[in-house]
Amino acid sequence: MNSVRPRRSMLYMPGNNPNMLQNCCCLGADGLLLDLEDAVSPECKDEARRLVVYFMRKLDFGNTEVTVRINGTDTPWWRDDLKEIIPAHPHAVRLPKCNDPSDIRELDSVISKIEAEEGIPVGSIEIHAMIETAEAVERASEIARSCKRVSAITLGGQDLAADIGVRRSKEGVEILYARSRVVIAAKAAGIACFDTVFTDINDSEGLYKEASLAAQLGFTGKAAIHPSQVRVINEAFRPTEKAIQQAEKIIAAAKEAKIKGIGAYAVDGNMVDGPVVKQALNVLAQAGISCDPAEVL
């Protein structure tokens, strides 16, 4: 089994803040969300776009995933965002306020054209679709399957709460259904899913509780709005050492059973079947340990 980078914490960085951008690689996040949308006022859109491209080309991000949140397709800025961002080759583009699969298909078409013009393999840049309205929640499965580029869907809790006319609470009961709906849509499509931000940067205990719930619900990771939140999210999504050791034991037994052609076997007195092995694979993936499912299933 090899070490891989999990995708637990996705840290938003304002696209018009050079001081934050130049230090973003050393903050411990699994992924960076370089933001051209909500964090940037209309009069600063052009400046932010140039800064993000500059730092994408200048910095060594290592194995940290770099995603750019562009402006929505209902704004006058999104095409200009793509024209400048795509040649810098981010891992993914995050589309806010995605209400319909046609939004994704239009985005895909424009990205493909720019990739072809720039000599970038067409289809190599992924799309993350943000689910931020009641309509989007209802169409989450369609959005998740709308294009091969869609590698993740992510919940925007603040905008969703405003759209359905409720106040966000720290308990999060008002968006629990939406959270579950997004997770199921992502799992059915075989893609990642990221939970919404926790806005109180001074409440680490509340953040840990919410991130733990997100992990329990099946989210791949969670967005952060401040560097101080990264460590808390990473800890909440990382399985316990006991769970990791048990998962490694199950995978080792599964590999041996497959080699020997054994259909039924036990680990620590408990029978093991396909779902148990899949759960063990999930635990290891969350811990950043890779294992080829073909070796055990």
VOBA-1610 file (N, C-alpha, C; in pm, whole numbers, padded with zeros to 5 digits, always signed):
BEGIN
Met+00084-00120+00000Met+00000+00000+00000Met+00088+00124+00000Asn+00048+00223-00079Asn+00126+00344-00095Asn+00055+00463-00034Ser+00134+00568-00005Ser+00079+00691+00049Ser+00024+00778-00064Val-00096+00832-00044Val-00157+00922-00141Val-00208+01045-00067Arg-00231+01151-00141Arg-00282+01273-00080Arg-00434+01264-00071Pro-00490+01268+00050Pro-00637+01270+00062Pro-00690+01407+00021Arg-00819+01425+00023Arg-00881+01551-00016Arg-00977+01594+00094Arg-00922+01617+00213Arg-01005+01647+00329Arg-01036+01796+00338Ser-00934+01879+00331Ser-00950+02024+00348Ser-00925+02096+00216Met-01021+02182+00179Met-01011+02263+00058Met-01019+02409+00100Leu-00907+02481+00097Leu-00897+02614+00155Leu-00920+02724+00052Tyr-01021+02808+00078Tyr-01047+02923-00007Tyr-00941+03030+00016Met-00891+03086-00095Met-00795+03197-00089Met-00846+03308-00180Pro-00865+03431-00125Pro-00914+03542-00208Pro-00818+03570-00324Gly-00872+03578-00444Gly-00787+03596-00561Gly-00722+03731-00572Asn-00767+03828-00493Asn-00711+03963-00500Asn-00623+03997-00380Asn-00576+03895-00308Asn-00491+03916-00191Asn-00354+03853-00213Pro-00257+03930-00264Pro-00126+03872-00296Pro-00053+03816-00176Asn-00070+03876-00057Asn+00000+03827+00062Asn-00046+03687+00099Met-00177+03663+00088Met-00228+03530+00118Met-00191+03431+00009Leu-00199+03472-00115Leu-00169+03382-00227Leu-00025+03334-00224Gln+00067+03421-00191Gln+00208+03381-00196Gln+00246+03283-00086Asn+00162+03274+00018Asn+00190+03181+00128Asn+00098+03059+00128Cys+00014+03046+00025Cys-00091+02943+00030Cys-00037+02800+00026Cys+00085+02781-00023Cys+00137+02644-00037Cys+00181+02584+00096Cys+00197+02665+00198Cys+00253+02613+00323Cys+00151+02610+00437Leu+00024+02605+00403Leu-00081+02612+00504Leu-00139+02476+00541Gly-00092+02369+00476Gly-00132+02234+00515Gly-00261+02183+00455Ala-00324+02259+00366Ala-00451+02215+00306Ala-00424+02111+00197Asp-00515+02017+00185Asp-00504+01918+00078Asp-00532+01980-00057Gly-00617+02083-00058Gly-00650+02151-00183Gly-00667+02300-00160Leu-00642+02378-00264Leu-00659+02522-00257Leu-00769+02564-00353Leu-00855+02655-00307Leu-00962+02709-00389Leu-00932+02857-00411Leu-00869+02889-00522Leu-00834+03027-00553Leu-00959+03094-00606Asp-01006+03195-00533Asp-01143+03245-00552Asp-01147+03373-00634Leu-01224+03370-00743Leu-01251+03488-00823Leu-01395+03537-00807Glu-01474+03463-00727Glu-01616+03497-00716Glu-01648+03580-00592Asp-01705+03520-00488Asp-01758+03595-00375Asp-01654+03678-00302Ala-01529+03633-00298Ala-01426+03705-00223Ala-01376+03829-00295Val-01420+03849-00419Val-01366+03958-00502Val-01479+04051-00547Ser-01466+04180-00517Ser-01567+04277-00559Ser-01561+04298-00709Pro-01670+04344-00771Pro-01673+04361-00917Pro-01559+04445-00973Glu-01522+04552-00902Glu-01416+04638-00954Glu-01277+04577-00946Cys-01264+04464-00875Cys-01133+04399-00860Cys-01121+04268-00938Lys-01221+04235-01020Lys-01221+04107-01090Lys-01099+04091-01181Asp-01067+04193-01259Asp-00955+04183-01352Asp-00822+04166-01278Glu-00805+04244-01172Glu-00683+04235-01092Glu-00668+04097-01030Ala-00777+04045-00975Ala-00773+03914-00911Ala-00737+03805-01011Arg-00795+03814-01129Arg-00767+03715-01234Arg-00619+03713-01267Arg-00560+03830-01284Arg-00417+03839-01317Arg-00330+03786-01204Leu-00367+03819-01080Leu-00289+03772-00966Leu-00292+03620-00955Val-00410+03562-00969Val-00423+03417-00959Val-00339+03348-01065Val-00346+03396-01188Val-00266+03336-01296Val-00117+03350-01266Tyr-00076+03466-01216Tyr+00066+03490-01184Tyr+00115+03388-01082Phe+00041+03373-00973Phe+00086+03281-00868Phe+00073+03135-00909Met-00024+03101-00993Met-00033+02964-01042Met+00090+02927-01124Arg+00141+03023-01197Arg+00259+02997-01280Arg+00390+03004-01200Lys+00389+03082-01093Lys+00512+03107-01017Lys+00537+03004-00908Leu+00433+02962-00838Leu+00449+02880-00719Leu+00459+02731-00751Asp+00530+02659-00667Asp+00535+02512-00674Asp+00434+02458-00574Phe+00322+02407-00623Phe+00215+02360-00535Phe+00237+02214-00492Gly+00340+02150-00544Gly+00365+02011-00509Gly+00246+01924-00545Asn+00200+01843-00449Asn+00085+01757-00476Asn-00045+01815-00418Thr-00044+01946-00392Thr-00165+02013-00345Thr-00255+02042-00465Glu-00380+02001-00457Glu-00474+02023-00566Glu-00511+02171-00575Val-00504+02226-00695Val-00534+02367-00717Val-00661+02380-00802Thr-00763+02440-00743Thr-00890+02464-00810Thr-00917+02614-00811Val-00969+02664-00920Val-01006+02805-00929Val-01158+02816-00933Arg-01214+02892-00837Arg-01358+02919-00843Arg-01380+03041-00931Ile-01438+03019-01048Ile-01466+03128-01140Ile-01598+03194-01103Asn-01633+03298-01174Asn-01764+03360-01157Asn-01869+03278-01232Gly-01992+03288-01188Gly-02099+03207-01245Gly-02130+03241-01390Thr-02194+03148-01457Thr-02227+03169-01599Thr-02337+03273-01619Asp-02394+03322-01509Asp-02493+03430-01519Asp-02429+03568-01500Thr-02295+03573-01501Thr-02222+03699-01483Thr-02146+03732-01612Pro-02097+03856-01624Pro-02021+03893-01743Pro-01873+03855-01737Trp-01830+03789-01627Trp-01687+03767-01608Trp-01639+03625-01636Trp-01727+03529-01643Trp-01682+03389-01641Trp-01600+03350-01764Arg-01635+03402-01881Arg-01558+03369-02001Arg-01417+03427-01994Asp-01404+03549-01944Asp-01271+03608-01927Asp-01191+03529-01824Asp-01258+03483-01717Asp-01191+03398-01619Asp-01127+03277-01687Leu-01206+03209-01769Leu-01157+03088-01834Leu-01043+03117-01932Lys-01055+03224-02008Lys-00952+03257-02107Lys-00815+03273-02044Glu-00811+03327-01922Glu-00682+03348-01856Glu-00642+03233-01765Ile-00741+03167-01704Ile-00710+03062-01607Ile-00671+02930-01673Ile-00743+02888-01776Ile-00719+02758-01836Ile-00576+02740-01887Pro-00515+02839-01954Pro-00375+02822-01997Pro-00277+02798-01882Ala-00313+02839-01760Ala-00228+02814-01644Ala-00250+02674-01587His-00344+02601-01642His-00370+02459-01616His-00396+02426-01469Pro-00508+02475-01412Pro-00546+02430-01278Pro-00590+02284-01282His-00595+02221-01166His-00649+02085-01162His-00797+02086-01198Ala-00866+02189-01149Ala-01011+02194-01170Ala-01061+02338-01170Val-01179+02356-01228Val-01253+02481-01223Val-01378+02456-01141Arg-01403+02542-01042Arg-01523+02529-00959Arg-01627+02627-01009Leu-01744+02574-01047Leu-01852+02658-01100Leu-01954+02686-00992Pro-01971+02812-00951Pro-02071+02843-00849Pro-02211+02849-00909Lys-02309+02832-00820Lys-02451+02848-00856Lys-02488+02770-00983Cys-02451+02644-00981Cys-02484+02555-01093Cys-02624+02498-01068Asn-02719+02539-01148Asn-02858+02497-01126Asn-02905+02389-01220Asp-02833+02369-01329Asp-02884+02283-01435Asp-02767+02217-01508Pro-02783+02095-01556Pro-02675+02030-01632Pro-02629+02111-01753Ser-02718+02195-01809Ser-02678+02276-01924Ser-02569+02376-01886Asp-02564+02420-01758Asp-02458+02509-01713Asp-02322+02440-01727Ile-02319+02313-01689Ile-02195+02235-01698Ile-02157+02212-01843Arg-02253+02179-01925Arg-02221+02150-02066Arg-02168+02275-02137Glu-02223+02391-02103Glu-02173+02515-02163Glu-02030+02542-02117Leu-02005+02521-01988Leu-01870+02539-01934Leu-01772+02442-01999Asp-01812+02318-02013Asp-01728+02216-02076Asp-01690+02256-02218Ser-01786+02308-02291Ser-01762+02347-02430Ser-01657+02457-02440Val-01668+02557-02354Val-01573+02668-02357Val-01434+02622-02313Ile-01427+02541-02209Ile-01298+02490-02163Ile-01231+02407-02273Ser-01309+02322-02340Ser-01254+02236-02446Ser-01194+02321-02558Lys-01260+02428-02595Lys-01212+02516-02701Lys-01078+02579-02662Ile-01068+02626-02538Ile-00945+02689-02493Ile-00833+02586-02481Glu-00865+02467-02429Glu-00763+02362-02420Glu-00705+02332-02558Ala-00792+02317-02656Ala-00747+02285-02792Ala-00658+02397-02847Glu-00697+02520-02823Glu-00619+02634-02872Glu-00482+02643-02804Glu-00476+02602-02676Glu-00352+02614-02599Glu-00267+02488-02603Gly-00310+02386-02674Gly-00234+02263-02681Gly-00240+02180-02553Ile-00344+02202-02474Ile-00367+02124-02352Ile-00457+02007-02386Pro-00426+01887-02338Pro-00513+01772-02367Pro-00659+01803-02333Val-00746+01790-02430Val-00887+01823-02410Val-00950+01727-02309Gly-01011+01783-02209Gly-01074+01702-02104Gly-00989+01686-01980Ser-00868+01740-01980Ser-00776+01717-01868Ser-00809+01802-01744Ile-00874+01916-01764Ile-00908+02002-01652Ile-01048+01966-01602Glu-01060+01940-01473Glu-01184+01891-01416Glu-01279+02005-01380Ile-01403+01969-01351Ile-01504+02065-01307Ile-01559+02021-01171His-01569+02117-01079His-01641+02099-00953His-01768+02182-00961Ala-01882+02122-00945Ala-02010+02193-00955Ala-02061+02226-00815Met-02094+02353-00792Met-02145+02395-00663Met-02298+02390-00660Ile-02350+02320-00561Ile-02494+02303-00542Ile-02537+02406-00437Glu-02608+02514-00481Glu-02633+02626-00391Glu-02778+02674-00390Thr-02866+02602-00458Thr-03007+02640-00460Thr-03094+02515-00444Ala-03221+02537-00413Ala-03314+02425-00401Ala-03323+02349-00533Glu-03327+02422-00643Glu-03333+02358-00774Glu-03211+02269-00798Ala-03094+02319-00759Ala-02971+02241-00779Ala-02971+02115-00693Val-03022+02126-00570Val-03030+02007-00483Val-03117+01902-00549Glu-03233+01944-00603Glu-03323+01850-00668Glu-03262+01788-00793Arg-03167+01858-00856Arg-03106+01808-00980Arg-02962+01764-00959Ala-02925+01737-00834Ala-02786+01704-00802Ala-02735+01583-00879Ser-02818+01480-00893Ser-02774+01360-00966Ser-02750+01390-01113Glu-02838+01470-01173Glu-02820+01507-01314Glu-02694+01589-01333Ile-02669+01682-01242Ile-02550+01765-01250Ile-02424+01680-01234Ala-02427+01587-01139Ala-02311+01503-01114Ala-02275+01417-01235Arg-02374+01382-01317Arg-02352+01295-01432Arg-02353+01371-01566Ser-02354+01503-01561Ser-02376+01582-01681Ser-02257+01587-01776Cys-02138+01555-01727Cys-02018+01570-01810Cys-01905+01488-01748Lys-01820+01431-01833Lys-01709+01350-01782Lys-01609+01432-01702Arg-01609+01563-01725Arg-01516+01648-01650Arg-01557+01664-01504Val-01682+01644-01473Val-01729+01668-01336Val-01669+01562-01244Ser-01574+01605-01162Ser-01508+01513-01070Ser-01554+01532-00926Ala-01635+01636-00902Ala-01684+01661-00767Ala-01805+01753-00772Ile-01894+01736-00674Ile-01998+01835-00648Ile-01980+01881-00505Thr-02015+02005-00480Thr-01990+02062-00348Thr-02107+02148-00304Leu-02137+02145-00178Leu-02253+02214-00125Leu-02217+02356-00083Gly-02296+02454-00125Gly-02281+02592-00080Gly-02392+02624+00018Gly-02366+02606+00147Gly-02469+02613+00248Gly-02528+02751+00269Gln-02446+02856+00260Gln-02497+02990+00286Gln-02598+03032+00180Asp-02561+03014+00052Asp-02652+03051-00056Asp-02777+02963-00056Leu-02759+02835-00023Leu-02875+02746-00019Leu-02973+02789+00089Ala-02921+02823+00206Ala-03009+02867+00315Ala-03087+02991+00273Ala-03020+03083+00206Ala-03089+03204+00160Ala-03196+03170+00056Asp-03165+03075-00030Asp-03258+03039-00136Asp-03384+02973-00082Ile-03370+02892+00023Ile-03488+02824+00076Ile-03551+02901+00192Gly-03492+03017+00227Gly-03554+03104+00326Gly-03537+03061+00470Val-03420+03007+00504Val-03394+02968+00642Val-03263+03029+00689Arg-03244+03032+00820Arg-03119+03079+00878Arg-03025+02962+00900Arg-02896+02985+00870Arg-02798+02881+00900Arg-02777+02871+01050Ser-02767+02751+01099Ser-02740+02727+01241Ser-02615+02641+01253Lys-02555+02642+01370Lys-02436+02559+01390Lys-02472+02411+01393Glu-02596+02380+01427Glu-02639+02239+01425Glu-02657+02190+01282Gly-02693+02279+01192Gly-02701+02244+01050Gly-02822+02161+01011Val-02922+02151+01098Val-03037+02065+01068Val-03111+02114+00944Glu-03106+02246+00917Glu-03181+02303+00805Glu-03126+02261+00668Ile-03000+02214+00663Ile-02944+02169+00534Ile-02903+02021+00539Leu-02952+01950+00639Leu-02915+01808+00651Leu-02962+01727+00530Tyr-03086+01752+00487Tyr-03136+01680+00370Tyr-03050+01709+00248Ala-03015+01836+00227Ala-02933+01873+00112Ala-02797+01807+00119Arg-02739+01803+00237Arg-02609+01736+00254Arg-02620+01589+00210Ser-02721+01522+00260Ser-02738+01380+00227Ser-02763+01360+00078Arg-02844+01448+00021Arg-02876+01438-00122Arg-02751+01455-00208Val-02665+01549-00172Val-02541+01573-00246Val-02448+01452-00235Val-02436+01396-00116Val-02349+01279-00097Val-02397+01162-00182Ile-02527+01133-00177Ile-02580+01020-00252Ile-02562+01041-00402Ala-02586+01163-00450Ala-02567+01193-00592Ala-02422+01171-00634Ala-02329+01215-00549Ala-02187+01200-00581Ala-02145+01053-00579Lys-02188+00980-00478Lys-02149+00839-00469Lys-02205+00759-00586Ala-02329+00790-00625Ala-02390+00718-00737Ala-02315+00746-00867Ala-02261+00867-00879Ala-02188+00904-01000Ala-02041+00866-00993Gly-01995+00822-00876Gly-01856+00782-00861Gly-01759+00899-00855Ile-01804+01014-00798Ile-01719+01131-00789Ile-01708+01178-00645Ala-01624+01279-00621Ala-01604+01331-00487Ala-01714+01429-00449Cys-01726+01458-00319Cys-01823+01557-00273Cys-01763+01631-00153Phe-01780+01763-00153Phe-01722+01846-00049Phe-01830+01923+00025Asp-01817+01927+00157Asp-01915+01995+00241Asp-01891+02146+00240Thr-01992+02220+00281Thr-01989+02365+00283Thr-01897+02418+00393Val-01873+02548+00391Val-01784+02611+00488Val-01852+02626+00625Phe-01769+02638+00726Phe-01813+02671+00862Phe-01764+02813+00887Thr-01857+02907+00907Thr-01820+03049+00899Thr-01758+03109+01025Asp-01774+03045+01140Asp-01719+03099+01265Asp-01575+03052+01282Ile-01480+03138+01246Ile-01339+03096+01248Ile-01284+03087+01390Asn-01359+03133+01490Asn-01313+03127+01629Asn-01367+03006+01704Asp-01452+02927+01640Asp-01516+02813+01707Asp-01459+02682+01652Ser-01343+02644+01701Ser-01278+02521+01654Ser-01357+02398+01695Glu-01418+02402+01814Glu-01497+02287+01861Glu-01618+02265+01771Gly-01686+02375+01737Gly-01802+02364+01647Gly-01762+02316+01510Leu-01648+02363+01460Leu-01598+02319+01330Leu-01568+02170+01331Tyr-01502+02125+01438Tyr-01467+01981+01446Tyr-01595+01896+01448Lys-01694+01941+01521Lys-01819+01866+01529Lys-01886+01859+01391Glu-01891+01974+01320Glu-01956+01974+01190Glu-01876+01894+01087Ala-01743+01905+01091Ala-01659+01830+00997Ala-01671+01680+01023Ser-01681+01643+01149Ser-01698+01501+01183Ser-01830+01448+01130Leu-01935+01531+01140Leu-02064+01492+01083Leu-02054+01476+00932Ala-01985+01568+00867Ala-01968+01560+00722Ala-01896+01431+00683Ala-01793+01396+00759Ala-01721+01273+00732Ala-01811+01152+00752Gln-01893+01156+00858Gln-01985+01045+00886Gln-02090+01031+00776Leu-02134+01143+00721Leu-02234+01139+00614Leu-02177+01087+00482Gly-02044+01093+00467Gly-01983+01040+00346Gly-01913+01141+00258Phe-01904+01267+00305Phe-01833+01368+00226Phe-01685+01331+00214Thr-01627+01366+00100Thr-01484+01345+00078Thr-01401+01440+00163Gly-01449+01564+00174Gly-01377+01666+00248Gly-01467+01786+00272Lys-01404+01894+00318Lys-01483+02012+00357Lys-01405+02139+00321Ala-01477+02240+00278Ala-01415+02368+00245Ala-01381+02444+00373Ala-01272+02521+00367Ala-01230+02606+00478Ala-01218+02749+00429Ile-01244+02845+00518Ile-01233+02986+00480Ile-01118+03056+00551His-01047+02983+00638His-00934+03043+00711His-00830+02935+00735Pro-00702+02970+00728Pro-00597+02869+00748Pro-00608+02795+00881Ser-00659+02861+00984Ser-00672+02797+01115Ser-00769+02680+01114Gln-00856+02674+01014Gln-00955+02567+01007Gln-00900+02440+00945Val-00789+02450+00875Val-00735+02336+00799Val-00701+02219+00890Arg-00626+02244+00996Arg-00585+02136+01085Arg-00705+02067+01147Val-00804+02145+01188Val-00924+02088+01251Val-00998+01998+01154Ile-01014+02044+01031Ile-01084+01963+00930Ile-01006+01836+00900Asn-00875+01848+00885Asn-00793+01729+00857Asn-00806+01626+00968Glu-00806+01672+01090Glu-00819+01580+01204Glu-00956+01514+01205Ala-01060+01590+01177Ala-01195+01536+01180Ala-01216+01429+01073Phe-01152+01446+00958Phe-01171+01351+00849Phe-01074+01233+00855Arg-00969+01244+00935Arg-00874+01133+00942Arg-00928+01025+01036Pro-00933+00900+00990Pro-00977+00790+01077Pro-00882+00773+01195Thr-00929+00711+01301Thr-00844+00683+01416Thr-00739+00579+01379Glu-00631+00577+01456Glu-00525+00478+01431Glu-00580+00335+01444Lys-00672+00316+01538Lys-00733+00185+01556Lys-00809+00144+01431Ala-00886+00238+01374Ala-00962+00209+01253Ala-00872+00181+01135Ile-00761+00254+01126Ile-00665+00232+01017Ile-00601+00094+01028Gln-00560+00059+01149Gln-00496-00072+01169Gln-00593-00186+01137Gln-00719-00169+01178Gln-00819-00272+01149Gln-00843-00283+00999Ala-00848-00169+00932Ala-00868-00169+00787Ala-00751-00237+00716Glu-00630-00208+00760Glu-00512-00271+00699Glu-00514-00423+00720Lys-00563-00464+00836Lys-00572-00607+00865Lys-00675-00674+00773Ile-00788-00607+00752Ile-00893-00660+00663Ile-00843-00669+00520Ile-00774-00565+00473Ile-00722-00565+00336Ile-00617-00674+00316Ala-00530-00692+00415Ala-00430-00798+00406Ala-00496-00935+00396Ala-00600-00956+00477Ala-00672-01084+00473Ala-00744-01102+00340Ala-00800-00994+00289Ala-00872-01001+00161Ala-00778-01034+00046Lys-00659-00977+00048Lys-00561-01008-00056Lys-00522-01156-00053Glu-00497-01204+00068Glu-00459-01346+00083Glu-00573-01437+00040Ala-00696-01402+00077Ala-00811-01484+00040Ala-00830-01487-00111Lys-00808-01377-00176Lys-00826-01373-00322Lys-00720-01456-00391Ile-00597-01449-00343Ile-00489-01528-00402Ile-00518-01678-00388Lys-00571-01716-00273Lys-00598-01857-00246Lys-00734-01902-00297Gly-00814-01807-00346Gly-00946-01844-00396Gly-01045-01878-00288Ile-01027-01818-00169Ile-01116-01846-00056Ile-01232-01748-00058Gly-01354-01798-00051Gly-01471-01712-00058Gly-01514-01656+00075Ala-01501-01735+00182Ala-01546-01693+00315Ala-01428-01698+00411Tyr-01409-01591+00485Tyr-01298-01585+00581Tyr-01334-01486+00690Ala-01258-01489+00799Ala-01287-01404+00914Ala-01163-01327+00955Val-01185-01211+01015Val-01079-01129+01073Val-01119-01097+01216Asp-01037-01139+01310Asp-01066-01120+01453Asp-01202-01176+01491Gly-01238-01289+01432Gly-01362-01357+01466Gly-01484-01304+01395Asn-01469-01203+01310Asn-01581-01146+01237Asn-01572-01182+01090Met-01683-01230+01033Met-01684-01265+00892Met-01667-01140+00806Val-01594-01157+00696Val-01564-01047+00606Val-01628-01075+00470Asp-01697-00975+00415Asp-01753-00987+00281Asp-01720-00860+00202Gly-01774-00848+00082Gly-01744-00737-00006Gly-01766-00600+00057Pro-01884-00574+00118Pro-01906-00443+00179Pro-01806-00408+00289Val-01766-00507+00366Val-01667-00483+00472Val-01533-00442+00411Val-01496-00510+00303Val-01370-00476+00235Val-01378-00335+00176Lys-01492-00300+00117Lys-01508-00165+00061Lys-01497-00059+00170Gln-01555-00087+00286Gln-01544+00008+00397Gln-01399+00023+00441Ala-01325-00086+00441Ala-01183-00079+00477Ala-01105+00003+00376Leu-01137-00013+00248Leu-01072+00067+00144Leu-01102+00216+00164Asn-01225+00247+00202Asn-01262+00387+00226Asn-01184+00446+00342Val-01168+00369+00448Val-01092+00415+00564Val-00948+00446+00525Leu-00887+00358+00448Leu-00748+00379+00408Leu-00735+00500+00315Ala-00830+00516+00226Ala-00827+00631+00135Ala-00834+00761+00214Gln-00919+00765+00317Gln-00933+00885+00400Gln-00805+00911+00478Ala-00730+00805+00505Ala-00603+00819+00578Ala-00488+00848+00484Gly-00514+00852+00354Gly-00408+00881+00258Gly-00328+00758+00219Ile-00387+00641+00233Ile-00319+00515+00198Ile-00393+00452+00080Ser-00323+00429-00028Ser-00388+00374-00147Ser-00376+00223-00153Cys-00477+00163-00211Cys-00478+00019-00233Cys-00562-00008-00357Asp-00514-00090-00445Asp-00587-00121-00568Asp-00706-00213-00534Pro-00828-00167-00553Pro-00945-00250-00524Pro-00943-00383-00597Ala-00881-00387-00716Ala-00876-00511-00794Ala-00798-00621-00721Glu-00714-00582-00625Glu-00635-00681-00551Glu-00715-00750-00442Val-00831-00691-00406Val-00903-00743-00289Val-01050-00774-00318Leu-01103-00727-00430Leu-01245-00747-00458Leu-01264-00833-00582
//
